[in-house]
Amino acid sequence: MSFEGMPGHDLINVVRDLEPVAAVRDQEAAERRRAYPEIVGMGPPEFGCAEQAGGVWRILSLGALDPREARVDLSVHLRGVAGDHEPAVREDMLRIADALEQAGLEQAAPERAAPERAAPERAGSAAPEGGAGCNECAAGPLRFRIVRVLGFARFGDDGPEPARVTDGEDGPLREFAIDPAAPVGPADAALRLELLGLAPAEGTVPDELRREAVTAIKAHPGVVLLPPEFTVLEDRDGLWRPVTGGIGPQDARDSLAHYFRVLLPKAGPEDCGPPPSPGELAEYAEAADRIDADGGVEFVACGRRFRIVHVIRMIRVGPDGPEPARPSDEDP
């Protein structure tokens, strides 16, 4: 079965007359772009699964650490929704879920995996084959793909960009439409232009990975912005280290308070130093109380500085849809 492509994958549809809430968000984004002009990658990519139905791609789940974990998430999704479809599609979904789970076993522990089972083929369906690299499959009119998402933060003279006033608590990202032609404000359009050709600088990663990134930019020349996520970074003499995070600013605050109250007393010495003293633990507990009472984006406890940071997330898109996992992503 043939599937539709992604019209407008290389289009940025800029509009100036935004509805009031979107206009305020776009204005704050423009102000932050001036205050925090540098874009810095925030760790490795995250992975998820997306579905194309009726020509529209939607994200089903995100947050997997590698493509194999995303395939497990997809198999769980397929089993969960198979009963909502007609028998032929349901059969495809369950067969694909079996194949994805088998591939995961083979990739995780090839010496213990069961022998490969031959899957019956049906006209109009496609199932994953092999272990690593099972990045696309189809069940009837539905197409599924393992996708990769990159995170970035803006940096300025005082460090990373903190959470914005207009940032909300959107919750887990599900059913998000990947629509590159959707109208965006000038600030989001400028950000997408910044991200379009962003690739690792020479010497910062192995040459093979840089070539792979350049190839991905050519194959998937468009960018779609996803709702942001939030991480807690600690300032260690100008080097910002991740501590915890959340799906929204308040979720990140709650995670930091939990770190102060629960994790620090249980954890061993950090950086080979002495464990926190009873007095320090009391100060951390007081800081957690302040977080609960006052909110905010920056906190100091025992001389340590923490900041709730706004993390930009983007997915590359091309004429056939969102970018799948890359070959190097399969290397643990």
C-alpha positions as CSV (number, residue, x, y, z in Angstrom):
1,M,0.0,0.0,0.0
2,S,1.3,3.4,-0.9
3,F,1.2,6.3,1.6
4,E,1.0,10.0,1.2
5,G,4.1,12.1,1.7
6,M,4.5,15.2,3.9
7,P,3.4,18.3,1.9
8,G,5.1,21.5,3.1
9,H,8.0,19.7,4.7
10,D,10.3,22.5,3.6
11,L,7.9,25.3,4.3
12,I,7.8,27.8,7.2
13,N,4.4,29.5,7.3
14,V,4.9,32.7,9.1
15,V,1.9,34.8,10.3
16,R,2.0,38.0,12.2
17,D,-1.6,38.2,13.4
18,L,-1.6,35.6,16.1
19,E,-4.3,35.0,18.6
20,P,-3.6,36.8,21.9
21,V,-2.0,34.0,24.0
22,A,0.1,32.9,21.1
23,A,1.2,36.5,20.4
24,V,2.4,36.9,24.1
25,R,4.3,33.6,23.8
26,D,5.9,34.7,20.6
27,Q,6.9,38.0,22.1
28,E,8.6,36.4,25.1
29,A,10.4,33.9,22.7
30,A,11.7,36.9,20.8
31,E,13.0,38.6,23.9
32,R,14.6,35.4,25.1
33,R,16.3,34.9,21.7
34,R,18.0,38.3,22.2
35,A,19.0,37.6,25.9
36,Y,20.2,34.0,25.2
37,P,21.6,34.1,21.6
38,E,23.5,30.8,21.6
39,I,21.9,27.4,21.0
40,V,23.5,24.4,22.7
41,G,22.6,20.7,22.3
42,M,21.1,19.1,25.4
43,G,22.5,15.6,25.4
44,P,21.7,12.6,23.2
45,P,18.5,12.3,21.2
46,E,15.3,10.8,22.6
47,F,13.2,8.4,20.6
48,G,9.5,7.7,20.2
49,C,6.9,6.3,17.8
50,A,4.7,8.2,15.3
51,E,1.6,7.2,13.3
52,Q,0.5,8.3,9.9
53,A,-3.3,8.1,9.5
54,G,-5.2,9.9,6.8
55,G,-2.1,11.6,5.6
56,V,-1.3,13.2,9.0
57,W,1.6,12.1,11.2
58,R,1.1,12.2,15.0
59,I,3.4,11.4,17.8
60,L,2.2,8.4,19.9
61,S,4.9,8.5,22.5
62,L,8.3,10.0,23.3
63,G,11.0,9.6,26.0
64,A,12.7,6.3,24.9
65,L,16.4,6.3,25.5
66,D,17.1,4.3,22.3
67,P,15.2,2.9,19.2
68,R,14.8,-0.5,20.8
69,E,13.0,1.0,23.8
70,A,10.8,3.0,21.3
71,R,9.9,-0.3,19.5
72,V,8.8,-1.8,22.8
73,D,6.6,1.2,23.3
74,L,5.1,0.8,19.8
75,S,4.4,-2.9,20.4
76,V,2.6,-2.0,23.6
77,H,0.6,0.6,21.7
78,L,-0.3,-1.8,18.9
79,R,-1.6,-4.4,21.3
80,G,-3.6,-1.8,23.2
81,V,-5.4,-0.4,20.2
82,A,-5.6,-3.6,18.0
83,G,-9.1,-4.4,19.3
84,D,-10.4,-1.1,18.0
85,H,-9.8,-2.0,14.4
86,E,-11.3,-4.4,11.8
87,P,-10.0,-8.0,11.9
88,A,-7.5,-7.6,9.1
89,V,-5.8,-4.6,10.6
90,R,-6.0,-6.1,14.1
91,E,-4.2,-9.2,12.7
92,D,-1.5,-7.0,11.2
93,M,-1.0,-5.0,14.5
94,L,-0.6,-8.1,16.6
95,R,1.8,-9.7,14.2
96,I,3.9,-6.5,14.1
97,A,3.9,-6.3,17.9
98,D,5.2,-9.9,18.0
99,A,7.9,-9.1,15.5
100,L,9.0,-5.9,17.3
101,E,9.2,-7.8,20.6
102,Q,11.2,-10.6,19.1
103,A,13.5,-8.1,17.5
104,G,14.0,-6.4,20.9
105,L,15.0,-9.7,22.4
106,E,17.5,-10.4,19.7
107,Q,19.0,-7.0,20.0
108,A,19.2,-7.0,23.8
109,A,20.5,-10.6,24.2
110,P,21.1,-12.4,20.8
111,E,22.5,-15.5,22.5
112,R,19.3,-16.0,24.4
113,A,16.8,-15.0,21.8
114,A,14.3,-17.6,20.4
115,P,14.8,-18.7,16.8
116,E,13.3,-16.2,14.3
117,R,9.7,-17.0,13.4
118,A,8.4,-16.6,9.9
119,A,5.6,-14.0,9.8
120,P,2.8,-14.6,7.3
121,E,2.7,-11.8,4.7
122,R,-0.6,-10.2,3.7
123,A,-1.2,-7.9,0.8
124,G,-1.2,-4.3,1.8
125,S,0.7,-4.7,5.0
126,A,4.3,-4.4,6.0
127,A,6.1,-5.8,9.1
128,P,9.5,-5.1,10.5
129,E,12.3,-7.4,9.6
130,G,15.4,-8.2,11.6
131,G,16.6,-6.7,14.8
132,A,18.2,-3.3,14.8
133,G,16.8,-1.0,12.2
134,C,13.1,-2.0,12.4
135,N,12.0,1.7,12.1
136,E,8.9,1.5,10.0
137,C,5.9,-0.8,9.6
138,A,2.3,-0.6,8.4
139,A,-1.0,-2.1,9.4
140,G,-3.7,-1.6,6.8
141,P,-4.1,2.1,6.2
142,L,-1.9,3.0,9.1
143,R,1.9,3.6,9.0
144,F,4.2,3.6,12.1
145,R,7.7,4.9,12.4
146,I,10.4,5.1,15.1
147,V,11.4,8.8,15.3
148,R,14.2,10.8,16.9
149,V,13.9,14.1,18.6
150,L,16.8,16.5,19.6
151,G,16.8,18.9,22.5
152,F,18.5,22.3,22.7
153,A,18.8,25.1,25.2
154,R,19.5,28.8,24.6
155,F,22.5,30.2,26.5
156,G,23.5,33.8,27.4
157,D,26.0,35.6,29.6
158,D,24.4,34.2,32.8
159,G,24.0,30.6,31.6
160,P,21.1,28.6,30.2
161,E,17.6,30.1,29.5
162,P,15.3,29.6,32.4
163,A,11.7,28.5,32.1
164,R,9.5,31.2,30.6
165,V,6.5,33.0,32.1
166,T,4.4,31.6,29.3
167,D,5.5,28.0,29.7
168,G,2.7,25.7,30.6
169,E,2.2,22.3,32.2
170,D,1.2,20.4,29.0
171,G,1.7,16.9,30.3
172,P,3.1,14.0,28.2
173,L,3.3,14.6,24.5
174,R,0.7,12.4,22.8
175,E,-1.3,12.8,19.6
176,F,0.8,15.8,18.7
177,A,0.4,16.5,14.9
178,I,3.7,16.9,13.1
179,D,2.6,19.7,10.7
180,P,5.5,21.7,9.2
181,A,3.0,23.9,7.3
182,A,1.1,25.0,10.4
183,P,1.1,28.8,11.0
184,V,3.9,30.0,13.4
185,G,4.9,33.4,14.7
186,P,8.0,35.3,13.7
187,A,10.0,34.1,16.8
188,D,9.3,30.4,16.2
189,A,10.0,30.9,12.5
190,A,13.4,32.4,13.3
191,L,14.2,29.5,15.7
192,R,13.3,27.0,13.0
193,L,15.7,28.8,10.6
194,E,18.5,28.5,13.2
195,L,17.9,24.8,13.6
196,L,17.6,23.9,9.9
197,G,21.2,23.4,9.1
198,L,22.5,22.8,12.6
199,A,25.1,19.9,12.6
200,P,27.9,19.0,14.9
201,A,31.0,21.1,14.4
202,E,34.1,19.3,12.9
203,G,36.1,17.7,15.6
204,T,33.3,17.5,18.2
205,V,32.0,14.1,17.2
206,P,33.5,11.2,15.1
207,D,33.6,12.0,11.4
208,E,31.2,9.2,10.6
209,L,28.6,10.7,13.0
210,R,29.0,14.1,11.5
211,R,28.6,12.7,7.9
212,E,25.4,11.0,9.1
213,A,24.1,14.2,10.5
214,V,24.8,16.1,7.3
215,T,23.0,13.3,5.3
216,A,20.0,13.6,7.6
217,I,19.8,17.3,7.0
218,K,19.7,16.8,3.3
219,A,17.1,14.0,3.5
220,H,15.0,15.8,6.1
221,P,15.5,19.5,5.4
222,G,12.6,20.7,7.5
223,V,12.2,21.3,11.2
224,V,9.0,21.1,13.4
225,L,9.1,22.4,16.9
226,L,7.6,20.2,19.6
227,P,6.3,21.5,23.0
228,P,9.3,22.1,25.3
229,E,10.4,20.1,28.2
230,F,12.3,21.2,31.3
231,T,15.4,20.2,33.0
232,V,17.1,21.2,36.3
233,L,20.7,22.2,35.7
234,E,23.3,22.9,38.5
235,D,26.0,25.5,38.0
236,R,29.3,24.0,38.8
237,D,31.8,26.8,38.4
238,G,30.2,27.8,35.1
239,L,29.7,24.3,33.8
240,W,26.0,23.4,34.0
241,R,25.2,19.8,34.9
242,P,21.8,18.1,34.6
243,V,20.3,17.0,37.9
244,T,16.6,16.1,37.2
245,G,13.7,17.5,35.2
246,G,10.1,17.3,34.3
247,I,7.5,17.7,31.6
248,G,6.6,21.2,32.8
249,P,8.2,23.8,35.0
250,Q,6.2,22.8,38.1
251,D,7.0,19.1,37.5
252,A,10.7,20.0,37.3
253,R,10.3,21.9,40.6
254,D,8.6,18.9,42.2
255,S,11.5,16.7,41.0
256,L,14.1,19.1,42.5
257,A,12.2,19.2,45.8
258,H,12.2,15.4,45.8
259,Y,15.9,15.4,45.1
260,F,16.5,17.7,48.1
261,R,14.2,15.8,50.5
262,V,14.5,12.2,49.5
263,L,17.4,11.4,47.1
264,L,20.2,13.4,48.8
265,P,19.8,11.7,52.2
266,K,19.9,8.3,50.5
267,A,22.7,9.0,48.0
268,G,26.3,8.5,48.7
269,P,29.0,11.2,48.5
270,E,28.8,13.3,45.3
271,D,32.0,13.7,43.2
272,C,33.9,11.6,45.8
273,G,33.3,14.2,48.5
274,P,31.9,13.7,51.9
275,P,28.1,12.9,52.3
276,P,25.9,15.8,53.3
277,S,26.0,16.6,57.0
278,P,22.8,16.8,59.1
279,G,23.0,20.6,58.9
280,E,23.2,20.5,55.1
281,L,20.4,18.0,54.8
282,A,18.3,20.4,56.9
283,E,19.2,23.3,54.6
284,Y,18.2,21.1,51.6
285,A,14.9,20.3,53.2
286,E,14.3,24.1,53.8
287,A,15.1,24.7,50.2
288,A,12.5,22.1,49.2
289,D,9.9,23.9,51.3
290,R,10.7,27.2,49.6
291,I,10.3,25.5,46.2
292,D,6.8,24.3,47.3
293,A,5.8,27.6,48.6
294,D,7.3,30.1,46.2
295,G,7.9,28.4,42.8
296,G,10.4,30.3,40.8
297,V,13.1,29.2,38.3
298,E,16.4,29.4,40.4
299,F,17.3,28.0,43.8
300,V,20.3,28.0,46.0
301,A,21.0,25.5,48.8
302,C,24.3,24.8,50.6
303,G,26.1,27.1,48.1
304,R,24.8,25.2,45.1
305,R,22.8,26.9,42.4
306,F,20.1,25.2,40.4
307,R,18.0,26.5,37.5
308,I,14.8,25.2,35.8
309,V,15.8,25.4,32.1
310,H,13.5,25.6,29.1
311,V,14.6,22.9,26.6
312,I,13.7,23.3,22.9
313,R,12.7,20.1,21.2
314,M,12.6,19.6,17.5
315,I,12.1,16.8,14.9
316,R,13.4,16.8,11.4
317,V,11.0,16.2,8.5
318,G,11.3,15.4,4.9
319,P,9.2,14.6,1.9
320,D,8.3,11.2,3.3
321,G,7.6,12.3,6.9
322,P,9.6,12.6,10.2
323,E,13.2,11.5,10.5
324,P,13.5,7.9,11.7
325,A,16.3,6.7,14.0
326,R,19.8,6.8,12.4
327,P,22.1,3.8,12.0
328,S,24.4,5.1,14.8
329,D,21.5,5.3,17.2
330,E,21.4,1.5,17.3
331,D,24.9,1.4,18.8
332,P,24.6,1.1,22.6
